[in-house]
Amino acid sequence: MGNTGSRGRCPLDKGAADTAGVAMRAGRQVTSLAHGATASWLDGGRLFLQHGPINLIVGVGGAAPAVGGAYRALIGVFPHWLGALVDELPRLRRAESPDLAPPAGPVARRMVAAVRACAGGFVTPMAAVAGSVADEAAAVLAAQPGVEHAYVNNGGDIALHLGPGARLSVGVVPTLRDAIPRARIEIASDSAVRGVATSGWQGRSHSFGIADAVTVLARRAALADVAATLVANAVDIDHPGIRRESARTLNEDSDLGDRPVTVAVPALDPEAIDAALDAGMRAARTLRRRGVIEGVALTLQGRWRVLGTPGSATAAAPPR
């Protein structure tokens, strides 16, 4: 599905999870689920769910019965989400407006709620699709008794469930081109952060801006997804070397239509980089004042800007 949301990889350290007793084990072949979805197992007892463009890496911590029950619950509902989203694509590809009827599906409702909370500039609910799927999956896991912590990584948009005393570590990348973490954020249960997303012009989705990476911390992955898109769009300057093309030319199904998106960014001088990052930080501060985001890290050609990691979310110092 075409979408403006955050799709860069943001590796996550899942922490230990006791998966003894889970019915299916690492090394087993791919299992076919309903409607063409599949399930398989990764090292460490992690679950991989795939359906069309949706790819979830899931980790759960807790006693064996709780872990097994959580995985079974998610496997049971996951195959139904993509079809429901496809049915509502015409609605979800339109710029959000209060005049539009609310969507029917649970993931679609999360998408619309996130976009409305972040409202500012052109954006469609598709900007929140990956984060909303991750949030819905995390909610299914968290509803199972005995689950101590869980994460759902949907192509880099991460939703977390953290029980008392739990903490997870998220990698922060300086560029989506190679997606190698150069800093880490540790998120504890007493932090408000439950969603992380990363966006930039070199990611899987199109951007109006020139950020190499914008990583957002928020209370939900859907909010982080939209906010990362909006802040990445704002990291921009007028420069003759920046090349843009129509989104529709690159992807005929893009919800961005004929709007120009970034396809090439030249080496910039420090003043130009600072100007672009300043523009992004203004957008980030606005979202933080409105309570949409908890923190953000912006990078462009080796230079970083960081806006807060409140509560018990702590970041390792980024490289200079």
N, C-alpha and C positions, 0 to 999 in steps of 0.2 A: 504494500500500500504506500502511495506517496505520502510524505509527511515531513513537517518542518521541525520535528522534535529532535531531541538529543540522542545521537546514536553512537557516540564515541565509546570505545571500551574504557571501563574504569575498574580495573581489577580489584577484587575484594578478598581479604583473608577471612575465611569463614569461621575460624576458631574450631575447637574440637567439637565433634558431634558423635554421640554414641549411637551407632546405627546397627548394632547387633540385633538380630531378629527381624530386620526388615525383609519382606518376602522376596524381593528381587535384589540381586547383588551385582556389584561391579564385575564387568567381564561378560555378562549375559548379553545376548544379541538384542537388537532394537525390538521393542514390543509395539505392535500396532494397536492404536486406540480408535475410538469412534471418530468418524468424519475425516479420516486421513491424518490425524495427529499421531505422534509417536512418543515413546518414552524409552530412555536408556539410562545407564548408570555410569558415573564418572568415579575417579579415584576418591577415596575418603568418604564414600557413601553418599556423594552428591547426586542429585537427580537432574537429568537433562530432558526437557520437554520441548518438542518442536511441532509447529503447525504453520505451514506457509511461511510468512515473514517473521513469525514469533519464535524466538529461541530463548528459553529460560534455563538458567543454571540455578539450582535451588539447593540450599543447605539448611538443615534443621538440627537443633541441639536439644537434648533432653533424654529422659529414660527411653529405652528401646520401644516399649509399647506406644508411647506418645509420638516418637519419631515415625514409626511405621504407620500409625493412624493418620498423622498429618500428611505424609506422602500419599497414602491411599485416597484421602479426601481431595487433594489437589488433582491427582490423576483422574478422579471421577468427574470433576467439573471442567477441567481445562479444555477438552475437545469441543466444547460448546461455544467458546468465546469468539473465535474467529468468524464463524458464520453469522453470529449476531452483529458483529462489527461490519461485515460486508453488507448486510441488509440495510445498515444505516449510513453507508458511506456518502450518499448524496447530501445528507444533513451534516455530516461531520466534516465534509470538505468545504463547507461554506464558512465565511467569516462569522464569528459568533455574534449574535444579536439577541436581545431580550425578546424580540418578536418571534423568534424561532421556537417551535414546539420542543419541549424537553425530549431527549431520546429515551428509548425503552430499556435498553440493555444496561447491566450494572457497570461494565467497563466504559461504555459510552457516556453514562451519567457522570462518572468520575472525570472523564475528559472535559466535558462541558463545564463542570464546576471549577476545575483547575484554570481553564482559560478565562472564565468570568472573574475569578479571584485575581488573576494577573493582568486584567484588561489594560491594554496600552499598545497602540500601534496595530498594524494588521497581523492577525493571528487566527488560525482556525483550530478547532478541537483536535485535529490531527497532530498538533504540536505536543499533545499530551498522551498520545496513544501508548507508547512504550512504558512510560511511567505509570499510566493507569492500569495496564495489564499487570505490571509488577505489584502495584498496590493491592489489586484484587487478589492476586495469588498470595501475597503476604497475609492478607486478612483471613483467607481460608486456613492457612497454617496456624495463625495466632488463635483461631477459634477452637483449636483442638486442645483438650485438657492436657497439661503436663509439658507443653512445648516451652522450653526455656528461652530459646532465641532462634531466629530464622532470618534468612535473607533470600531475596529473589533478584537475580541479575538478568535483566532483559536487554541484552546488547549494550550494556553500559549504564542503563537506567536502573537504579538499585532501590528496592524497598526493603525496610528492615523491621523486624519485630525483636525487641529487646526486653526480656523479663528482668526483674530486679537483680542487679549486680552483673548483668551481661554487658559485654563490650565487643565491638567488631572494628576491624581496621580496613580502611578504604585507600587505595592508591590514587594519587593525583598525577595526571599526565601533563607535560608541557605542550604537547602537540598531538593531534589525532592522526598524524601521518604514520607514526610508528607505535603510538600508544604504550610507551614504556614509562611506568610510574617513576617520578623523581621526587615525590614527597608523599607523606601519608597523613591521613586523618583518622584518629581513633575516636569512635563514637561510643559513649557509655549510656547506660539505661536511663540515667537522670538527665540526659540531654533531650532537648525537644526534637532533635534531628531524627527523622525516620525515612528520609528520601535523599538520594544523591543522583545527580545527572550531569553529563558533560556534553557540550556542543561546541562547534567550530566549523570553519569553512571547509576543512579537509575531512569532515566526518561523512557518515552515510547519507545525511540529509543536507539539503541546500541551506545556505545562510546568506543574508544580505550583507553581513559584515566580514571582517578580515581576521577575527580572533583565531589563533592557533588552537586554543582550548579555553572554555569557560566551564568551571565545575561549580555547581550550586548545591548547597545544603538547605533542605527545607523540611517541613513537618510531614510531607508526603512526597512520594516519588513523582506523582503527577504534577505537583506544584514546581518541583525542581526541574522537571522536564520542560515545562513552558517557560519558566524563568531563565533557564540556561539558553533557550532559543532567543528570547527577547534581549538578553544582555549580549549574547554573541552577535546578534544583529546590530546592536548599538556600537560595538567596537569597530569604528569605521572612520575614514577620512576621505577627502577628495584627493586623488592622486592619479596622474595619467597612466601609471604603470599597472594599476589594478584592473584586471579584465573581468568582465561580467557577461553572462549570457542569459537569455530567457529561460526560466525554469521549465516552461513547456517544451522548449527545444531539447532539453536534457532528459526530460521525463514527461511524456505526453499526459500522464495521469496526475501530475503534480497539482496539489491544492494551491500552489502559488501562482498558477496561471502564467501570464507573460511577464511577470515581475522579474527584473534582472537579479541574478544571484552570482556570487563570487566563484570564479573558476581559476584564477591565478593572482598571486600577490608577489610583487618583486621585493628584493631586499630594501628595507626602509631605513632612513637615518633615524637616530635616537629621538629627535624632536617629533618626527611623524609618528613613531611608535607611541611615544608618551601622549600625543594628542588623541590617538585612537583609543588607548587604554583609559584616558581621562573620560572620554565619551561613554565608554562602557561602565566605568565606575559611577557615573551620574545615574545611569539607568539602574544599576545595582542598588545604589543608596535609596532610590525612590521605592523600589520593591521591598527593601528591608524596613524602611519607615512605615510602610503599609502592612508590615507583618507577614509578607508573602514568603520571604526567605530568611534563613538564619545566618548564612555566610556565603562567600563566593571567592573563588580564585580565578584570575584572568591571566592569560599568557599570550604574548605576541613576540615572536622572533627573539626568544631568550629573556625577555623582560617580564616580570610578574607584578601583579597587584593583588592584594588580599584584603577582603573586608570581613573581619570578625569570624570567629568560630566559637560562638557563645556556649554557655552551659558547660557540659563535660565533653564537647567535641573539641579535640586539640589537634593542631596540625604541626607536623615537622616543618622546620624552616625550608622554604623552597630554595633552589640554587639561585645564585645571582645571574 
